[in-house]
Amino acid sequence: MSNNSNSINVPEARKAMEQFKMECANEVGVNLKQGYNGDLTSRQAGSVGGQMVKKMIEAYERSM
């Protein structure tokens, strides 16, 4: 069994999550490409992840 915490729990959501990640990267000015993005700095990768979390929290709060 894989211990990868980055796995998608709902396989059908993979495409939507990739699109969401690209949108968030664009919003914070990080140029992501399809596939491997190992050339990103930790700061760039963190800003994309942070933007994703921020937007997910906002969506949850709106649904309350």
C-alpha positions as CSV (number, residue, x, y, z in Angstrom):
1,M,0.0,0.0,0.0
2,S,1.3,3.4,-0.9
3,N,1.7,6.1,1.8
4,N,1.5,8.9,-0.7
5,S,-0.6,11.6,0.9
6,N,-1.0,13.3,-2.6
7,S,-3.3,10.5,-3.9
8,I,-6.7,11.3,-5.2
9,N,-9.4,9.5,-3.2
10,V,-11.9,9.9,-6.0
11,P,-10.3,9.0,-9.3
12,E,-12.9,10.8,-11.3
13,A,-11.8,14.1,-9.7
14,R,-8.3,13.9,-11.0
15,K,-9.0,16.1,-14.1
16,A,-10.9,18.7,-12.1
17,M,-8.1,18.9,-9.5
18,E,-5.5,19.4,-12.2
19,Q,-7.6,22.2,-13.6
20,F,-8.0,23.7,-10.2
21,K,-4.3,23.6,-9.5
22,M,-3.6,25.3,-12.9
23,E,-6.1,28.1,-12.1
24,C,-4.6,28.7,-8.6
25,A,-1.1,28.7,-10.1
26,N,-2.2,31.3,-12.6
27,E,-3.7,33.5,-9.9
28,V,-0.5,33.6,-7.9
29,G,1.7,34.1,-11.0
30,V,3.3,30.7,-11.1
31,N,3.8,29.2,-14.6
32,L,2.9,25.5,-14.3
33,K,3.2,23.1,-17.2
34,Q,1.5,19.8,-17.8
35,G,3.4,16.9,-16.2
36,Y,6.5,17.3,-14.1
37,N,7.2,20.7,-12.4
38,G,10.3,19.8,-10.4
39,D,11.9,23.1,-11.5
40,L,9.6,25.1,-9.2
41,T,11.1,26.7,-6.1
42,S,9.7,25.7,-2.7
43,R,8.2,29.2,-2.5
44,Q,6.4,28.8,-5.8
45,A,5.0,25.3,-5.0
46,G,3.9,26.5,-1.6
47,S,2.1,29.5,-3.0
48,V,0.1,27.3,-5.3
49,G,-0.8,24.9,-2.5
50,G,-1.7,27.8,-0.2
51,Q,-3.9,29.4,-2.8
52,M,-5.7,26.0,-3.3
53,V,-6.3,25.7,0.4
54,K,-7.5,29.3,0.7
55,K,-10.0,28.8,-2.2
56,M,-11.3,25.5,-0.7
57,I,-11.8,27.1,2.7
58,E,-13.7,30.0,1.1
59,A,-15.9,27.6,-0.9
60,Y,-16.7,25.7,2.3
61,E,-17.5,28.9,4.2
62,R,-19.8,30.0,1.5
63,S,-21.7,26.7,1.6
64,M,-22.3,27.0,5.4
